[in-house]
Amino acid sequence: MPLSAFSVLIACHCKRTESLDLKTPLSKYILSTYTETEAREAEDDLEAIQQLRASITLASSNAMQPGMRDSLAK
């Protein structure tokens, strides 16, 4: 019996975003690859990345506040 488009079902599961610590492993990598001064200078940027990741995690949990989507897009 040949398969047709009407007899095949494909499940598409929703992706979930989980909280993740990006700052620690990135800090370790930067410290091992670059100078200690450059690693210190990157701390603020790594904190910003961590905060953005946390905001995206919150947004994907359907608990997004009005205006948050626009803020994340910027």
PDB file of N, CA, C and O in Angstrom:
ATOM      1  N   MET A   1       0.845  -1.173   0.000  1.00  0.00           N
ATOM      2  CA  MET A   1       0.000   0.000   0.000  1.00  0.00           C
ATOM      3  C   MET A   1       0.894   1.241   0.000  1.00  0.00           C
ATOM      4  O   MET A   1       1.683   1.401   0.931  1.00  0.00           O
ATOM      5  N   PRO A   2       0.812   2.109  -0.978  1.00  0.00           N
ATOM      6  CA  PRO A   2       1.658   3.310  -1.041  1.00  0.00           C
ATOM      7  C   PRO A   2       1.210   4.352  -0.003  1.00  0.00           C
ATOM      8  O   PRO A   2       0.029   4.462   0.327  1.00  0.00           O
ATOM      9  N   LEU A   3       2.184   5.102   0.493  1.00  0.00           N
ATOM     10  CA  LEU A   3       1.886   6.164   1.450  1.00  0.00           C
ATOM     11  C   LEU A   3       1.474   7.422   0.708  1.00  0.00           C
ATOM     12  O   LEU A   3       2.030   7.751  -0.341  1.00  0.00           O
ATOM     13  N   SER A   4       0.531   8.093   1.243  1.00  0.00           N
ATOM     14  CA  SER A   4       0.123   9.368   0.663  1.00  0.00           C
ATOM     15  C   SER A   4       0.277  10.456   1.718  1.00  0.00           C
ATOM     16  O   SER A   4       0.533  10.167   2.887  1.00  0.00           O
ATOM     17  N   ALA A   5       0.123  11.676   1.307  1.00  0.00           N
ATOM     18  CA  ALA A   5       0.256  12.796   2.232  1.00  0.00           C
ATOM     19  C   ALA A   5      -0.809  12.752   3.318  1.00  0.00           C
ATOM     20  O   ALA A   5      -0.651  13.360   4.377  1.00  0.00           O
ATOM     21  N   PHE A   6      -1.878  12.041   3.059  1.00  0.00           N
ATOM     22  CA  PHE A   6      -2.973  11.989   4.010  1.00  0.00           C
ATOM     23  C   PHE A   6      -2.815  10.867   5.030  1.00  0.00           C
ATOM     24  O   PHE A   6      -3.542  10.838   6.023  1.00  0.00           O
ATOM     25  N   SER A   7      -1.894   9.955   4.809  1.00  0.00           N
ATOM     26  CA  SER A   7      -1.751   8.835   5.727  1.00  0.00           C
ATOM     27  C   SER A   7      -0.516   8.931   6.620  1.00  0.00           C
ATOM     28  O   SER A   7      -0.264   8.027   7.416  1.00  0.00           O
ATOM     29  N   VAL A   8       0.246   9.995   6.503  1.00  0.00           N
ATOM     30  CA  VAL A   8       1.457  10.159   7.300  1.00  0.00           C
ATOM     31  C   VAL A   8       1.274  11.349   8.242  1.00  0.00           C
ATOM     32  O   VAL A   8       0.899  12.441   7.816  1.00  0.00           O
ATOM     33  N   LEU A   9       1.544  11.119   9.527  1.00  0.00           N
ATOM     34  CA  LEU A   9       1.464  12.188  10.516  1.00  0.00           C
ATOM     35  C   LEU A   9       2.859  12.448  11.049  1.00  0.00           C
ATOM     36  O   LEU A   9       3.602  11.516  11.354  1.00  0.00           O
ATOM     37  N   ILE A  10       3.203  13.696  11.157  1.00  0.00           N
ATOM     38  CA  ILE A  10       4.492  14.078  11.695  1.00  0.00           C
ATOM     39  C   ILE A  10       4.245  14.926  12.940  1.00  0.00           C
ATOM     40  O   ILE A  10       3.535  15.931  12.898  1.00  0.00           O
ATOM     41  N   ALA A  11       4.840  14.501  14.033  1.00  0.00           N
ATOM     42  CA  ALA A  11       4.687  15.255  15.279  1.00  0.00           C
ATOM     43  C   ALA A  11       5.731  16.358  15.339  1.00  0.00           C
ATOM     44  O   ALA A  11       6.919  16.114  15.123  1.00  0.00           O
ATOM     45  N   CYS A  12       5.289  17.553  15.630  1.00  0.00           N
ATOM     46  CA  CYS A  12       6.197  18.692  15.798  1.00  0.00           C
ATOM     47  C   CYS A  12       6.047  19.193  17.228  1.00  0.00           C
ATOM     48  O   CYS A  12       5.058  19.844  17.569  1.00  0.00           O
ATOM     49  N   HIS A  13       7.021  18.889  18.048  1.00  0.00           N
ATOM     50  CA  HIS A  13       6.955  19.281  19.449  1.00  0.00           C
ATOM     51  C   HIS A  13       7.448  20.716  19.619  1.00  0.00           C
ATOM     52  O   HIS A  13       8.361  21.167  18.927  1.00  0.00           O
ATOM     53  N   CYS A  14       6.834  21.403  20.536  1.00  0.00           N
ATOM     54  CA  CYS A  14       7.254  22.773  20.838  1.00  0.00           C
ATOM     55  C   CYS A  14       8.630  22.745  21.498  1.00  0.00           C
ATOM     56  O   CYS A  14       8.923  21.886  22.329  1.00  0.00           O
ATOM     57  N   LYS A  15       9.445  23.683  21.116  1.00  0.00           N
ATOM     58  CA  LYS A  15      10.757  23.796  21.746  1.00  0.00           C
ATOM     59  C   LYS A  15      10.606  24.563  23.049  1.00  0.00           C
ATOM     60  O   LYS A  15       9.798  25.484  23.161  1.00  0.00           O
ATOM     61  N   ARG A  16      11.395  24.165  24.021  1.00  0.00           N
ATOM     62  CA  ARG A  16      11.375  24.855  25.305  1.00  0.00           C
ATOM     63  C   ARG A  16      12.740  25.477  25.559  1.00  0.00           C
ATOM     64  O   ARG A  16      13.779  24.888  25.259  1.00  0.00           O
ATOM     65  N   THR A  17      12.713  26.644  26.102  1.00  0.00           N
ATOM     66  CA  THR A  17      13.940  27.320  26.476  1.00  0.00           C
ATOM     67  C   THR A  17      14.110  27.172  27.975  1.00  0.00           C
ATOM     68  O   THR A  17      13.217  27.516  28.749  1.00  0.00           O
ATOM     69  N   GLU A  18      15.245  26.667  28.372  1.00  0.00           N
ATOM     70  CA  GLU A  18      15.518  26.495  29.789  1.00  0.00           C
ATOM     71  C   GLU A  18      16.592  27.487  30.216  1.00  0.00           C
ATOM     72  O   GLU A  18      17.401  27.936  29.404  1.00  0.00           O
ATOM     73  N   SER A  19      16.586  27.819  31.497  1.00  0.00           N
ATOM     74  CA  SER A  19      17.609  28.737  31.978  1.00  0.00           C
ATOM     75  C   SER A  19      18.977  28.059  31.879  1.00  0.00           C
ATOM     76  O   SER A  19      19.114  26.850  32.065  1.00  0.00           O
ATOM     77  N   LEU A  20      19.966  28.870  31.582  1.00  0.00           N
ATOM     78  CA  LEU A  20      21.301  28.354  31.324  1.00  0.00           C
ATOM     79  C   LEU A  20      22.317  29.400  31.746  1.00  0.00           C
ATOM     80  O   LEU A  20      22.141  30.590  31.485  1.00  0.00           O
ATOM     81  N   ASP A  21      23.372  28.954  32.394  1.00  0.00           N
ATOM     82  CA  ASP A  21      24.441  29.874  32.789  1.00  0.00           C
ATOM     83  C   ASP A  21      25.444  29.963  31.649  1.00  0.00           C
ATOM     84  O   ASP A  21      26.215  29.032  31.418  1.00  0.00           O
ATOM     85  N   LEU A  22      25.432  31.068  30.948  1.00  0.00           N
ATOM     86  CA  LEU A  22      26.395  31.293  29.870  1.00  0.00           C
ATOM     87  C   LEU A  22      27.622  32.041  30.371  1.00  0.00           C
ATOM     88  O   LEU A  22      28.713  31.902  29.819  1.00  0.00           O
ATOM     89  N   LYS A  23      27.437  32.819  31.401  1.00  0.00           N
ATOM     90  CA  LYS A  23      28.501  33.706  31.869  1.00  0.00           C
ATOM     91  C   LYS A  23      29.727  32.935  32.375  1.00  0.00           C
ATOM     92  O   LYS A  23      30.855  33.274  32.018  1.00  0.00           O
ATOM     93  N   THR A  24      29.523  31.920  33.187  1.00  0.00           N
ATOM     94  CA  THR A  24      30.642  31.199  33.784  1.00  0.00           C
ATOM     95  C   THR A  24      31.525  30.507  32.745  1.00  0.00           C
ATOM     96  O   THR A  24      32.739  30.715  32.751  1.00  0.00           O
ATOM     97  N   PRO A  25      30.957  29.690  31.853  1.00  0.00           N
ATOM     98  CA  PRO A  25      31.839  29.042  30.877  1.00  0.00           C
ATOM     99  C   PRO A  25      32.489  30.028  29.902  1.00  0.00           C
ATOM    100  O   PRO A  25      33.639  29.840  29.506  1.00  0.00           O
ATOM    101  N   LEU A  26      31.760  31.074  29.516  1.00  0.00           N
ATOM    102  CA  LEU A  26      32.364  32.075  28.636  1.00  0.00           C
ATOM    103  C   LEU A  26      33.481  32.835  29.339  1.00  0.00           C
ATOM    104  O   LEU A  26      34.502  33.149  28.728  1.00  0.00           O
ATOM    105  N   SER A  27      33.290  33.130  30.614  1.00  0.00           N
ATOM    106  CA  SER A  27      34.338  33.801  31.384  1.00  0.00           C
ATOM    107  C   SER A  27      35.592  32.935  31.464  1.00  0.00           C
ATOM    108  O   SER A  27      36.708  33.429  31.298  1.00  0.00           O
ATOM    109  N   LYS A  28      35.403  31.657  31.715  1.00  0.00           N
ATOM    110  CA  LYS A  28      36.544  30.730  31.791  1.00  0.00           C
ATOM    111  C   LYS A  28      37.266  30.655  30.454  1.00  0.00           C
ATOM    112  O   LYS A  28      38.496  30.644  30.404  1.00  0.00           O
ATOM    113  N   TYR A  29      36.501  30.605  29.375  1.00  0.00           N
ATOM    114  CA  TYR A  29      37.116  30.543  28.042  1.00  0.00           C
ATOM    115  C   TYR A  29      37.921  31.813  27.750  1.00  0.00           C
ATOM    116  O   TYR A  29      39.060  31.745  27.287  1.00  0.00           O
ATOM    117  N   ILE A  30      37.323  32.953  28.024  1.00  0.00           N
ATOM    118  CA  ILE A  30      38.007  34.224  27.768  1.00  0.00           C
ATOM    119  C   ILE A  30      39.272  34.328  28.608  1.00  0.00           C
ATOM    120  O   ILE A  30      40.313  34.769  28.121  1.00  0.00           O
ATOM    121  N   LEU A  31      39.182  33.923  29.867  1.00  0.00           N
ATOM    122  CA  LEU A  31      40.349  33.982  30.744  1.00  0.00           C
ATOM    123  C   LEU A  31      41.459  33.047  30.272  1.00  0.00           C
ATOM    124  O   LEU A  31      42.640  33.369  30.401  1.00  0.00           O
ATOM    125  N   SER A  32      41.082  31.887  29.723  1.00  0.00           N
ATOM    126  CA  SER A  32      42.100  30.938  29.258  1.00  0.00           C
ATOM    127  C   SER A  32      42.680  31.321  27.897  1.00  0.00           C
ATOM    128  O   SER A  32      43.773  30.879  27.542  1.00  0.00           O
ATOM    129  N   THR A  33      41.961  32.136  27.138  1.00  0.00           N
ATOM    130  CA  THR A  33      42.387  32.485  25.787  1.00  0.00           C
ATOM    131  C   THR A  33      43.033  33.865  25.705  1.00  0.00           C
ATOM    132  O   THR A  33      43.958  34.081  24.921  1.00  0.00           O
ATOM    133  N   TYR A  34      42.542  34.791  26.514  1.00  0.00           N
ATOM    134  CA  TYR A  34      43.009  36.171  26.463  1.00  0.00           C
ATOM    135  C   TYR A  34      43.663  36.546  27.788  1.00  0.00           C
ATOM    136  O   TYR A  34      43.827  35.694  28.661  1.00  0.00           O
ATOM    137  N   THR A  35      44.027  37.782  27.937  1.00  0.00           N
ATOM    138  CA  THR A  35      44.672  38.233  29.173  1.00  0.00           C
ATOM    139  C   THR A  35      43.633  38.443  30.276  1.00  0.00           C
ATOM    140  O   THR A  35      42.433  38.531  30.016  1.00  0.00           O
ATOM    141  N   GLU A  36      44.123  38.520  31.497  1.00  0.00           N
ATOM    142  CA  GLU A  36      43.230  38.737  32.635  1.00  0.00           C
ATOM    143  C   GLU A  36      42.531  40.092  32.529  1.00  0.00           C
ATOM    144  O   GLU A  36      41.375  40.226  32.932  1.00  0.00           O
ATOM    145  N   THR A  37      43.213  41.075  32.000  1.00  0.00           N
ATOM    146  CA  THR A  37      42.631  42.406  31.805  1.00  0.00           C
ATOM    147  C   THR A  37      41.468  42.342  30.814  1.00  0.00           C
ATOM    148  O   THR A  37      40.411  42.926  31.052  1.00  0.00           O
ATOM    149  N   GLU A  38      41.666  41.640  29.715  1.00  0.00           N
ATOM    150  CA  GLU A  38      40.595  41.508  28.720  1.00  0.00           C
ATOM    151  C   GLU A  38      39.415  40.732  29.289  1.00  0.00           C
ATOM    152  O   GLU A  38      38.262  41.029  28.979  1.00  0.00           O
ATOM    153  N   ALA A  39      39.703  39.747  30.113  1.00  0.00           N
ATOM    154  CA  ALA A  39      38.627  38.977  30.750  1.00  0.00           C
ATOM    155  C   ALA A  39      37.809  39.865  31.681  1.00  0.00           C
ATOM    156  O   ALA A  39      36.581  39.772  31.707  1.00  0.00           O
ATOM    157  N   ARG A  40      38.482  40.724  32.445  1.00  0.00           N
ATOM    158  CA  ARG A  40      37.769  41.659  33.331  1.00  0.00           C
ATOM    159  C   ARG A  40      36.930  42.642  32.522  1.00  0.00           C
ATOM    160  O   ARG A  40      35.810  42.982  32.903  1.00  0.00           O
ATOM    161  N   GLU A  41      37.487  43.094  31.400  1.00  0.00           N
ATOM    162  CA  GLU A  41      36.759  44.050  30.561  1.00  0.00           C
ATOM    163  C   GLU A  41      35.519  43.428  29.922  1.00  0.00           C
ATOM    164  O   GLU A  41      34.579  44.141  29.570  1.00  0.00           O
ATOM    165  N   ALA A  42      35.513  42.131  29.774  1.00  0.00           N
ATOM    166  CA  ALA A  42      34.378  41.443  29.150  1.00  0.00           C
ATOM    167  C   ALA A  42      33.257  41.138  30.140  1.00  0.00           C
ATOM    168  O   ALA A  42      32.169  40.737  29.725  1.00  0.00           O
ATOM    169  N   GLU A  43      33.494  41.318  31.429  1.00  0.00           N
ATOM    170  CA  GLU A  43      32.504  40.950  32.450  1.00  0.00           C
ATOM    171  C   GLU A  43      31.150  41.633  32.248  1.00  0.00           C
ATOM    172  O   GLU A  43      30.110  40.983  32.357  1.00  0.00           O
ATOM    173  N   ASP A  44      31.152  42.938  31.954  1.00  0.00           N
ATOM    174  CA  ASP A  44      29.885  43.659  31.753  1.00  0.00           C
ATOM    175  C   ASP A  44      29.129  43.112  30.549  1.00  0.00           C
ATOM    176  O   ASP A  44      27.907  42.965  30.592  1.00  0.00           O
ATOM    177  N   ASP A  45      29.846  42.813  29.489  1.00  0.00           N
ATOM    178  CA  ASP A  45      29.203  42.259  28.294  1.00  0.00           C
ATOM    179  C   ASP A  45      28.626  40.874  28.573  1.00  0.00           C
ATOM    180  O   ASP A  45      27.531  40.549  28.114  1.00  0.00           O
ATOM    181  N   LEU A  46      29.358  40.068  29.319  1.00  0.00           N
ATOM    182  CA  LEU A  46      28.871  38.736  29.665  1.00  0.00           C
ATOM    183  C   LEU A  46      27.645  38.808  30.561  1.00  0.00           C
ATOM    184  O   LEU A  46      26.732  37.991  30.441  1.00  0.00           O
ATOM    185  N   GLU A  47      27.625  39.778  31.450  1.00  0.00           N
ATOM    186  CA  GLU A  47      26.446  39.975  32.302  1.00  0.00           C
ATOM    187  C   GLU A  47      25.237  40.381  31.448  1.00  0.00           C
ATOM    188  O   GLU A  47      24.121  39.920  31.688  1.00  0.00           O
ATOM    189  N   ALA A  48      25.464  41.237  30.461  1.00  0.00           N
ATOM    190  CA  ALA A  48      24.377  41.646  29.560  1.00  0.00           C
ATOM    191  C   ALA A  48      23.845  40.448  28.780  1.00  0.00           C
ATOM    192  O   ALA A  48      22.634  40.300  28.613  1.00  0.00           O
ATOM    193  N   ILE A  49      24.743  39.599  28.308  1.00  0.00           N
ATOM    194  CA  ILE A  49      24.328  38.387  27.589  1.00  0.00           C
ATOM    195  C   ILE A  49      23.491  37.500  28.508  1.00  0.00           C
ATOM    196  O   ILE A  49      22.460  36.969  28.097  1.00  0.00           O
ATOM    197  N   GLN A  50      23.939  37.343  29.748  1.00  0.00           N
ATOM    198  CA  GLN A  50      23.215  36.516  30.710  1.00  0.00           C
ATOM    199  C   GLN A  50      21.817  37.073  30.963  1.00  0.00           C
ATOM    200  O   GLN A  50      20.851  36.313  31.038  1.00  0.00           O
ATOM    201  N   GLN A  51      21.705  38.385  31.094  1.00  0.00           N
ATOM    202  CA  GLN A  51      20.407  39.021  31.335  1.00  0.00           C
ATOM    203  C   GLN A  51      19.481  38.876  30.124  1.00  0.00           C
ATOM    204  O   GLN A  51      18.288  38.613  30.280  1.00  0.00           O
ATOM    205  N   LEU A  52      20.029  39.046  28.929  1.00  0.00           N
ATOM    206  CA  LEU A  52      19.219  38.862  27.719  1.00  0.00           C
ATOM    207  C   LEU A  52      18.721  37.432  27.613  1.00  0.00           C
ATOM    208  O   LEU A  52      17.570  37.196  27.244  1.00  0.00           O
ATOM    209  N   ARG A  53      19.581  36.479  27.934  1.00  0.00           N
ATOM    210  CA  ARG A  53      19.194  35.067  27.885  1.00  0.00           C
ATOM    211  C   ARG A  53      18.075  34.788  28.883  1.00  0.00           C
ATOM    212  O   ARG A  53      17.132  34.056  28.580  1.00  0.00           O
ATOM    213  N   ALA A  54      18.184  35.373  30.070  1.00  0.00           N
ATOM    214  CA  ALA A  54      17.142  35.208  31.084  1.00  0.00           C
ATOM    215  C   ALA A  54      15.824  35.833  30.611  1.00  0.00           C
ATOM    216  O   ALA A  54      14.754  35.276  30.856  1.00  0.00           O
ATOM    217  N   SER A  55      15.895  36.974  29.943  1.00  0.00           N
ATOM    218  CA  SER A  55      14.685  37.629  29.422  1.00  0.00           C
ATOM    219  C   SER A  55      14.032  36.783  28.337  1.00  0.00           C
ATOM    220  O   SER A  55      12.807  36.673  28.284  1.00  0.00           O
ATOM    221  N   ILE A  56      14.840  36.192  27.480  1.00  0.00           N
ATOM    222  CA  ILE A  56      14.306  35.342  26.426  1.00  0.00           C
ATOM    223  C   ILE A  56      13.654  34.105  27.025  1.00  0.00           C
ATOM    224  O   ILE A  56      12.611  33.658  26.548  1.00  0.00           O
ATOM    225  N   THR A  57      14.264  33.551  28.068  1.00  0.00           N
ATOM    226  CA  THR A  57      13.688  32.391  28.741  1.00  0.00           C
ATOM    227  C   THR A  57      12.329  32.742  29.320  1.00  0.00           C
ATOM    228  O   THR A  57      11.379  31.967  29.203  1.00  0.00           O
ATOM    229  N   LEU A  58      12.234  33.900  29.940  1.00  0.00           N
ATOM    230  CA  LEU A  58      10.966  34.356  30.506  1.00  0.00           C
ATOM    231  C   LEU A  58       9.939  34.585  29.402  1.00  0.00           C
ATOM    232  O   LEU A  58       8.770  34.229  29.551  1.00  0.00           O
ATOM    233  N   ALA A  59      10.377  35.175  28.302  1.00  0.00           N
ATOM    234  CA  ALA A  59       9.460  35.462  27.191  1.00  0.00           C
ATOM    235  C   ALA A  59       8.919  34.178  26.583  1.00  0.00           C
ATOM    236  O   ALA A  59       7.757  34.132  26.177  1.00  0.00           O
ATOM    237  N   SER A  60       9.727  33.148  26.512  1.00  0.00           N
ATOM    238  CA  SER A  60       9.276  31.904  25.896  1.00  0.00           C
ATOM    239  C   SER A  60       8.349  31.113  26.810  1.00  0.00           C
ATOM    240  O   SER A  60       7.704  30.163  26.366  1.00  0.00           O
ATOM    241  N   SER A  61       8.277  31.498  28.091  1.00  0.00           N
ATOM    242  CA  SER A  61       7.397  30.791  29.015  1.00  0.00           C
ATOM    243  C   SER A  61       5.981  31.369  29.006  1.00  0.00           C
ATOM    244  O   SER A  61       5.176  31.056  29.883  1.00  0.00           O
ATOM    245  N   ASN A  62       5.683  32.199  28.030  1.00  0.00           N
ATOM    246  CA  ASN A  62       4.365  32.824  27.871  1.00  0.00           C
ATOM    247  C   ASN A  62       4.019  33.767  29.014  1.00  0.00           C
ATOM    248  O   ASN A  62       2.850  34.103  29.200  1.00  0.00           O
ATOM    249  N   ALA A  63       5.003  34.195  29.775  1.00  0.00           N
ATOM    250  CA  ALA A  63       4.772  35.147  30.858  1.00  0.00           C
ATOM    251  C   ALA A  63       5.259  36.527  30.433  1.00  0.00           C
ATOM    252  O   ALA A  63       5.622  37.354  31.269  1.00  0.00           O
ATOM    253  N   MET A  64       5.262  36.760  29.147  1.00  0.00           N
ATOM    254  CA  MET A  64       5.809  38.005  28.615  1.00  0.00           C
ATOM    255  C   MET A  64       4.902  39.186  28.967  1.00  0.00           C
ATOM    256  O   MET A  64       3.686  39.138  28.786  1.00  0.00           O
ATOM    257  N   GLN A  65       5.524  40.228  29.466  1.00  0.00           N
ATOM    258  CA  GLN A  65       4.800  41.442  29.798  1.00  0.00           C
ATOM    259  C   GLN A  65       4.640  42.284  28.546  1.00  0.00           C
ATOM    260  O   GLN A  65       5.423  42.154  27.605  1.00  0.00           O
ATOM    261  N   PRO A  66       3.624  43.154  28.525  1.00  0.00           N
ATOM    262  CA  PRO A  66       3.453  44.013  27.358  1.00  0.00           C
ATOM    263  C   PRO A  66       4.713  44.844  27.103  1.00  0.00           C
ATOM    264  O   PRO A  66       5.285  45.411  28.033  1.00  0.00           O
ATOM    265  N   GLY A  67       5.133  44.913  25.861  1.00  0.00           N
ATOM    266  CA  GLY A  67       6.303  45.686  25.494  1.00  0.00           C
ATOM    267  C   GLY A  67       7.612  44.917  25.586  1.00  0.00           C
ATOM    268  O   GLY A  67       8.634  45.381  25.081  1.00  0.00           O
ATOM    269  N   MET A  68       7.599  43.746  26.223  1.00  0.00           N
ATOM    270  CA  MET A  68       8.826  42.981  26.385  1.00  0.00           C
ATOM    271  C   MET A  68       9.348  42.486  25.033  1.00  0.00           C
ATOM    272  O   MET A  68      10.556  42.482  24.796  1.00  0.00           O
ATOM    273  N   ARG A  69       8.449  42.074  24.163  1.00  0.00           N
ATOM    274  CA  ARG A  69       8.865  41.569  22.848  1.00  0.00           C
ATOM    275  C   ARG A  69       9.623  42.646  22.072  1.00  0.00           C
ATOM    276  O   ARG A  69      10.649  42.360  21.455  1.00  0.00           O
ATOM    277  N   ASP A  70       9.120  43.883  22.102  1.00  0.00           N
ATOM    278  CA  ASP A  70       9.807  44.981  21.422  1.00  0.00           C
ATOM    279  C   ASP A  70      11.162  45.268  22.056  1.00  0.00           C
ATOM    280  O   ASP A  70      12.141  45.536  21.359  1.00  0.00           O
ATOM    281  N   SER A  71      11.209  45.210  23.371  1.00  0.00           N
ATOM    282  CA  SER A  71      12.464  45.443  24.064  1.00  0.00           C
ATOM    283  C   SER A  71      13.501  44.389  23.708  1.00  0.00           C
ATOM    284  O   SER A  71      14.667  44.726  23.498  1.00  0.00           O
ATOM    285  N   LEU A  72      13.115  43.146  23.636  1.00  0.00           N
ATOM    286  CA  LEU A  72      14.032  42.070  23.279  1.00  0.00           C
ATOM    287  C   LEU A  72      14.479  42.183  21.817  1.00  0.00           C
ATOM    288  O   LEU A  72      15.621  41.869  21.483  1.00  0.00           O
ATOM    289  N   ALA A  73      13.580  42.627  20.967  1.00  0.00           N
ATOM    290  CA  ALA A  73      13.929  42.772  19.557  1.00  0.00           C
ATOM    291  C   ALA A  73      14.998  43.842  19.354  1.00  0.00           C
ATOM    292  O   ALA A  73      15.840  43.731  18.463  1.00  0.00           O
ATOM    293  N   LYS A  74      14.956  44.882  20.192  1.00  0.00           N
ATOM    294  CA  LYS A  74      15.964  45.945  20.079  1.00  0.00           C
ATOM    295  C   LYS A  74      17.295  45.412  20.525  1.00  0.00           C
ATOM    296  O   LYS A  74      18.287  46.141  20.512  1.00  0.00           O
TER     297      LYS A  74
END
